[in-house]
Amino acid sequence: MSALPDWLEGLPDAERMRATDRWAIEERGIAGLELMERAGAGLASLAAEVAPEGTVAIVCGKGNNGGDGYVAARLLRETGRDVRVLATAPAGELQGDARANAERLPGPPAEPFAAAALDGAAVAVDAVLGTGFSGEPRGAVAEAIAALNDWEGAVVACDVPSGVDASTGAVAGAAVHAVATATFAAGKPGLWIAPGKAHAGAIRVIDIGIPPGAPVPAPGIGLIHDAPILALVPRRRPGWTKFTSGHVLVAGGARGLSGAPCLAAEAAQRAGAGYVTACVPASLEPIFEVRLLEVMTRGLPDAEGAHTAAGADTVLELAGRGGAIVAGPGLGRTDGAVAFVRRVVADADLPLLLDADGLNAYAGDLGALAARDAPTVLTPHEGELGRLLGVDSEAVKARRLQHARAAAREAQAIVVLKGDDTLVAEPGGTVAVSPGASAALATAGTGDVLSGVVATMLARGVDPFPAACAGVRLHARAGVRAAGEKGVDGVIARDVIEALPHAW
C-alpha cells in the first residue's frame, strides 16, 4: 500500500470506498446506520439549499443509496417540508440499513415511482443507484432516470448520479443530469472524469464521520491541488543563468504550420524558460526569425518546407546543452518529418514532450516509446490517443480513464489526456485529475501552449509526473484568467500565453 502525493486529493473508486466503509464499521466501531444518517443529513441539506421551499420528490432505489434517500426524506419531513418518496423497487426488496430507514420514515410511506409524481415538485433527489453500480441501467431504474431527465426541474444526486460509473466516469446508457451532487466521505473519480463529470453538477463532499487512517490501495486516483503542485516548481533565484532557468528545444514546423512551434516556444518563455531554441525547416527560418524575437532559431535541412531525417543530428547536438525537448508542433506528416521525429525521440537523452504530429508518428506503434531511457510525456487529445492505441476516438471518449492508463503502461510514459477533466496517467497506474479550467481553452493553439508549459517544468528538473500536473494546472489557470479578461469566446492561444505569468 502507498499513499498519493500530498498535492493530490484522493478520489476513492467503488472498491476502495467499500473497503473504507468496512474498515470504519469493523475496525473503528462506527455503526453503518450512523454513517447513513450523516449521509442522509448532508443530502437533505443540499436539497434544501437548492430549493428552500416547495415539495421535495425523493426517488429511492433498493440499496444503501436508497437508504440515504429515506434518511433525507425523514429529516426534511421533520422540518415541515412536503416530501414525496418514490420507490423503484418494492419495500420487500430492501435490506439492512436501507430497510431500517425506510421503516423509520414518518408520514406517508414510499409509493411506486411514476413520472407524474414529479409534477409540482421544487426539487427532485436521485437516490437510485450508488457507487457500486456499473453497466447500463435497466427496467424500472432506467425508466426513473429517463423521467428525471425529462422533468424540467432541478435534480440533486445522492453520492453519484444514477447511471454514472463512480469509479471511471463511464456512462454506458442513460444517466441522471444533476445540478448538484452530495457525495460522501470523498469525491469519486466518476464525478470528475468525463463523461460522468458532465452529469454531476456542483459537487458537495459530505463528511460522514469516517476517521483518517483508512488503508489506501495503490495505484490511486487524485484531484490536483494547485498550490502544492505549483510550489514544487523551482522559481528563478539570484545566481541563476538563462540555462538554469530552463532550456527548451522546440522541434517542429512545416509550410502552413508555423504557428504551432511559435506558440509552444513563446509559452515556454512565459512559463519561465530562460533559453528557448526553435528547430525549424531552413526554408521557413526567416518567418520564425521575424515572429520570435527572444527565441533562438536553428534552420534544419528540409524538403519543400518539411523536416527530413537529416535534421535530427542538429537537434541532438543542441540537446547537449541539457533541458527538455518539445517534438511535434506543426510538424506535418510527410515521410521525412516522421523519420525526423522518430530519430529525435529514439536518440535524445533528455526529457521529451511529444505532441501533435509527433504523436501521429507513433500511431499504432505506441510501444516503441517504451525503449526511451529519458522521461517521456505525451499530450494527446482523444483522437490522437485513439490513433496511438489503434481504437476509435469515440471509445476513448467513453472510457477516458481506461485508455489513458493503458497508453501510459504501453509507452512507459506520462500520458496527459487533454480535456476539461485532463487526466495525467503514469505507467504504474496512478492518475491525477485536473479539476477543470475554462471553455476558453477550446480554441486552436492552446494545446501547443500546454506543450511549452510542461516542457518548461521538465527543463527545470521537476520529475515527469508532477511536471505534467504542474503544467496542466498552470495552463488551466491561465485559461481562466484569459477568459476573465477577453470573455470565453474571445480568447485566442496568445491570450493564454500572456496570462501565464499571472497564473502562478
Secondary structure, DSSP 8 states (H G I E B T S, - for coil): -----TTEEE---HHHHHHHHHIIIIIS---HHHHHHHHHHHHHHHHHHH-SSS-EEEEE-SSHHHHHHHHHHHHHHHTT--EEEEESS-GGG--HHHHHHHHT--SS--EE--GGGGTT-SEEEEES--TT--S---HHHHHHHHHHHHS-SEEEEESS-TTS-TTT---SS-----SEEEEESS--HHHHSTTTHHHH-EEEEE-----S-----SS-EEEE-HHHHHHTS----TT--TTTT-EEEEE---TT--HHHHHHHHHHHHTT-SEEEEEEEGGGHHHHHHH-SSSEEEEE-EETTEE-GGGHHHHHHHGGG-SEEEE-TT----HHHHHHHHHHHHH--S-EEE-THHHHTTTT-GGGGGG-SS-EEE---HHHHHHHHTS-HHHHHHTHHHHHHHHHHHHTSEEEE-STT-EEE-TTS-EEE-----GGG-STTHHHHHHHHHHHHHHTT--HHHHHHHHHHHHHHHHHHHHHHH-GGG--HHHHHHHGGG--
